[in-house]
Amino acid sequence: MTATRIPVNVPGSVYDVIIDRGLLGQLGPLVHEVAPSRSALLVVDKTIASTHGRAALTSLQGAGVEPIVVELVAEESQKTIETAQQVYGAMLGAGLDRSSPVIALGGGIIGDTAGFVAATYMRGVPLIQVPTTLLAMVDAAIGGKTGVNFPLPGGGLGKNMVGAFWQPKAVVVDPQVLSTLNARDFRCGLAECVKGALIADASLLQFLSTEASRILALDQDVLRTLIERCVRIKAEIVAADERESGRRALLNLGHTFAHAIESISELKVRHGEAVSIGLMAAAHCAVKTGRLTADQHNHIEQVLTTFGLPIRLPSPVDEQRLLAAMRYDKKATPGRTQLILPTGVGGAELVGDVPVEVVAAGWAGVGASVVPTA
Ligand SMILES: NC(=O)c1ccc[n+]([C@@H]2O[C@H](COP(=O)([O-])OP(=O)(O)OC[C@H]3O[C@@H](n4cnc5c(N)ncnc54)[C@H](O)[C@@H]3O)[C@@H](O)[C@H]2O)c1
């Protein structure tokens, strides 16, 4: 089978998301095609440095590219300005210039951090995203959002508070690398696939439902179809609205809740798990406001549950604490809660001023606790 190329058309540039089994072995020629240079930076997730990292390096060297390699730990606590600074230091030390591409090999944490470095080093150098998690393949690696976390004034971690839009020159997707991903991290990617279905494609939710067992068994044909369908949704939305002034905001379905959940570190949830809970919170809000029927709500819950994703907070958190954490969302407007809410399955809308009792119903639906006031 030949590689599938899905173009992402953003103002001023077009790049391809290239999808095929075994594509990691072709990384060198693919990088050379979009960013020819003898020098490069390969930022690789430490966990996969000796496996996929080695394969990537061999391919790059075979194409005449001699990258410096920086290994990073893929943890939210490491997705910081300090990590970016260390990478700048390595790049300067190796004499990398503005033509040297940054190649990000890893999940969303590596892609976001390395992407931010690429956006800012010498005011921007070419970036190639090589996602190795399902979540990054269908979402994080596409669309040019890069960034790092930053501590919030009230405590906790402000997700992606410092960042830049910086589009890659190419996104290289080899679904075979998912064979080494653990089940929990694989499921996290499925949460973003469900999100894509909810905002843009009801038939994709049906596909996820009927093909669940083959997806969970990593059937390569079904996986490839799933990745391609999700990438097309993301590519279409990003092309319509690169800087998130309209339609792209729909991709944040569930994320205002998710970012609040992620800021509470003792919950110890992964991004994809927080998104899953956030999707359910948004679904509760949508039922309360007549945008979603109980049957549709139950179908979403059933698909997430089939994939082993959480639909409630792992332990009760005070609703007031969650409401406060939501105010630090980058899309927040003082005094108002903006939310993306589903309108049936396959559509969603930005609601500019959601009444607090509706937001509270969303949190209550996923198990937040209400501390009685004296
Ligand atoms: N930029 C965007 O548009 C965007 C969109 C969605 C999410 N994100 C960000 O993405 C991050 C989450 O990304 P993620 O879910 O990919 O997580 P991740 O990068 O933390 O990776 C998850 C885990 O899988 C491991 N791993 C990665 N690839 C592997 C492989 N092939 N085999 C074995 N282990 C592997 C990592 O070491 C890590 O432990 C969050 O920081 C989130 O904010 C960004």
The ligand as an SDF file (V2000), in Angstrom:
LIG
                    3D

 44 48  0  0  0  0  0  0  0  0999 V2000
   -0.5870   20.8420   20.2130 N   0  0  0  0  0  0  0  0  0  0  0  0
   -1.8110   20.3790   20.1990 C   0  0  0  0  0  0  0  0  0  0  0  0
   -2.6450   20.7520   19.3430 O   0  0  0  0  0  0  0  0  0  0  0  0
   -2.2170   19.3590   21.2270 C   0  0  0  0  0  0  0  0  0  0  0  0
   -3.4250   18.6620   21.0830 C   0  0  0  0  0  0  0  0  0  0  0  0
   -3.7340   17.6770   22.0130 C   0  0  0  0  0  0  0  0  0  0  0  0
   -2.8570   17.4020   23.0680 C   0  0  0  0  0  0  0  0  0  0  0  0
   -1.7050   18.1130   23.1770 N   0  0  0  0  0  0  0  0  0  0  0  0
   -0.7520   17.8380   24.2680 C   0  0  0  0  0  0  0  0  0  0  0  0
   -0.2700   16.5110   24.0900 O   0  0  0  0  0  0  0  0  0  0  0  0
    0.1610   16.0040   25.3640 C   0  0  0  0  0  0  0  0  0  0  0  0
   -0.3190   14.5920   25.5120 C   0  0  0  0  0  0  0  0  0  0  0  0
    0.2540   13.8440   24.4860 O   0  0  0  0  0  0  0  0  0  0  0  0
    0.2740   12.2540   24.4960 P   0  0  0  0  0  0  0  0  0  0  0  0
   -0.9950   11.7000   24.9850 O   0  0  0  0  0  0  0  0  0  0  0  0
    0.7620   11.8830   23.1500 O   0  0  0  0  0  0  0  0  0  0  0  0
    1.2750   11.9200   25.6820 O   0  0  0  0  0  0  0  0  0  0  0  0
    2.8360   11.7970   25.9580 P   0  0  0  0  0  0  0  0  0  0  0  0
    3.6690   12.5570   25.0260 O   0  0  0  0  0  0  0  0  0  0  0  0
    2.9490   12.0540   27.3980 O   0  0  0  0  0  0  0  0  0  0  0  0
    3.0680   10.2460   25.7410 O   0  0  0  0  0  0  0  0  0  0  0  0
    2.3940    9.3350   26.5810 C   0  0  0  0  0  0  0  0  0  0  0  0
    3.3340    8.2550   27.1200 C   0  0  0  0  0  0  0  0  0  0  0  0
    3.6410    7.3650   26.0580 O   0  0  0  0  0  0  0  0  0  0  0  0
    5.0550    7.1830   25.9560 C   0  0  0  0  0  0  0  0  0  0  0  0
    5.2810    6.9150   24.5340 N   0  0  0  0  0  0  0  0  0  0  0  0
    5.1530    7.7550   23.4960 C   0  0  0  0  0  0  0  0  0  0  0  0
    5.2290    7.0910   22.3300 N   0  0  0  0  0  0  0  0  0  0  0  0
    5.4520    5.7890   22.6380 C   0  0  0  0  0  0  0  0  0  0  0  0
    5.6040    4.5980   21.8690 C   0  0  0  0  0  0  0  0  0  0  0  0
    5.4500    4.5730   20.5360 N   0  0  0  0  0  0  0  0  0  0  0  0
    5.8590    3.4500   22.5340 N   0  0  0  0  0  0  0  0  0  0  0  0
    5.9420    3.4230   23.8890 C   0  0  0  0  0  0  0  0  0  0  0  0
    5.7510    4.5040   24.6640 N   0  0  0  0  0  0  0  0  0  0  0  0
    5.5130    5.6740   24.0480 C   0  0  0  0  0  0  0  0  0  0  0  0
    5.6420    8.4190   26.5480 C   0  0  0  0  0  0  0  0  0  0  0  0
    6.9320    8.1990   27.0510 O   0  0  0  0  0  0  0  0  0  0  0  0
    4.6460    8.7500   27.6500 C   0  0  0  0  0  0  0  0  0  0  0  0
    4.9650    8.0030   28.8060 O   0  0  0  0  0  0  0  0  0  0  0  0
   -0.3770   16.9470   26.4030 C   0  0  0  0  0  0  0  0  0  0  0  0
    0.6740   17.7140   26.9130 O   0  0  0  0  0  0  0  0  0  0  0  0
   -1.3620   17.8210   25.6330 C   0  0  0  0  0  0  0  0  0  0  0  0
   -1.4700   19.1040   26.1780 O   0  0  0  0  0  0  0  0  0  0  0  0
   -1.3670   19.0680   22.2790 C   0  0  0  0  0  0  0  0  0  0  0  0
  1  2  1  0
  2  3  2  0
  2  4  1  0
  4  5  1  0
  4 44  2  0
  5  6  2  0
  6  7  1  0
  7  8  2  0
  8  9  1  0
  8 44  1  0
  9 10  1  0
  9 42  1  0
 10 11  1  0
 11 12  1  0
 11 40  1  0
 12 13  1  0
 13 14  1  0
 14 15  2  0
 14 16  1  0
 14 17  1  0
 17 18  1  0
 18 19  2  0
 18 20  1  0
 18 21  1  0
 21 22  1  0
 22 23  1  0
 23 24  1  0
 23 38  1  0
 24 25  1  0
 25 26  1  0
 25 36  1  0
 26 27  1  0
 26 35  1  0
 27 28  2  0
 28 29  1  0
 29 30  1  0
 29 35  2  0
 30 31  1  0
 30 32  2  0
 32 33  1  0
 33 34  2  0
 34 35  1  0
 36 37  1  0
 36 38  1  0
 38 39  1  0
 40 41  1  0
 40 42  1  0
 42 43  1  0
M  CHG  2   8   1  16  -1
M  END
$$$$
